[in-house]
Amino acid sequence: MGRTNPTYRDALRAIEDRWAEFRRALRRRDQPRFDQLFEYAREHADASGLLNHQNPLVPALFSIDLEQEATLEDHEERLEVLERRLNEQRTDEETSEESQ
């Protein structure tokens, strides 16, 4: 026996199909970005399917937001490390100049 209700992944695929014309109209540089957004949504398809929301676009958008938030958090952490290294380097240079 098969499923009578479509899965969330089926619904997500249908959304992506409906947006295909929009994707084709995007500049080439933006098409991979568009594809990445749907990849983010697919990464959370199991959780989204459990939600069983009336509008499957809502959990897809939330999934995309979660992934972008994680990316932003990673970038902030990397920036903090780089700023800390830069400050340490400046401090070392100042100390070196003072000792000369």
C-alpha positions in Angstrom: 0.0 0.0 0.0 1.2 3.5 -0.9 0.7 6.7 0.9 -2.4 8.6 0.1 -1.1 12.0 1.3 1.9 13.6 -0.3 5.0 13.8 1.8 6.5 17.2 2.8 9.3 16.5 0.3 6.7 16.1 -2.4 5.1 19.4 -1.4 8.5 21.1 -1.4 9.3 19.7 -4.8 6.0 21.0 -6.1 6.8 24.5 -4.7 10.2 24.4 -6.4 8.5 23.4 -9.7 6.1 26.3 -9.4 9.0 28.7 -8.9 11.0 27.2 -11.8 9.9 30.0 -14.2 11.0 32.6 -11.6 14.4 30.8 -11.3 14.9 30.9 -15.1 14.2 34.6 -15.1 16.9 35.3 -12.5 20.4 36.4 -13.5 22.8 33.4 -13.8 24.7 34.6 -10.7 21.5 34.4 -8.6 20.3 31.0 -9.8 22.8 29.0 -7.6 21.7 31.1 -4.7 18.0 30.3 -5.4 18.9 26.6 -5.6 20.8 26.9 -2.3 17.6 28.2 -0.6 15.7 25.1 -1.6 18.7 22.9 -0.4 18.3 24.6 3.0 14.6 23.7 3.0 15.3 20.1 2.1 17.8 19.8 4.9 15.0 20.4 7.4 12.3 18.4 5.5 12.0 15.8 8.2 11.1 18.4 10.9 8.9 20.3 8.5 7.0 17.2 7.6 6.3 16.6 11.3 4.8 20.1 11.5 2.2 19.2 8.9 1.5 22.9 8.3 -1.4 23.9 6.0 1.0 25.9 3.9 4.2 24.0 3.2 6.0 27.2 2.2 5.9 28.4 5.8 8.2 25.7 7.2 10.4 26.0 4.1 10.9 29.7 4.7 11.6 29.0 8.4 14.1 26.3 7.4 15.9 28.7 5.1 16.0 31.3 7.9 17.5 28.7 10.3 20.3 27.9 7.9 21.0 31.6 7.2 21.0 32.3 10.9 23.6 29.4 11.4 25.7 30.9 8.6 25.5 34.3 10.1 26.5 32.9 13.5 29.5 31.1 11.9 30.6 34.3 10.2 30.3 36.3 13.4 32.5 33.8 15.3 35.1 33.8 12.5 35.1 37.6 12.6 35.7 37.6 16.3 38.6 35.3 15.9 40.1 37.5 13.2 39.6 40.6 15.2 41.2 39.0 18.3 44.2 38.0 16.2 44.5 41.4 14.7 44.4 43.0 18.1 47.0 40.6 19.5 49.2 41.3 16.5 48.9 45.1 17.0 49.7 44.7 20.7 52.7 42.6 19.9 53.9 45.2 17.4 53.4 48.0 19.9 55.3 46.1 22.6 58.1 45.4 20.1 58.4 49.1 19.2 58.5 50.1 22.9 61.3 47.7 23.7 63.5 49.1 20.9 
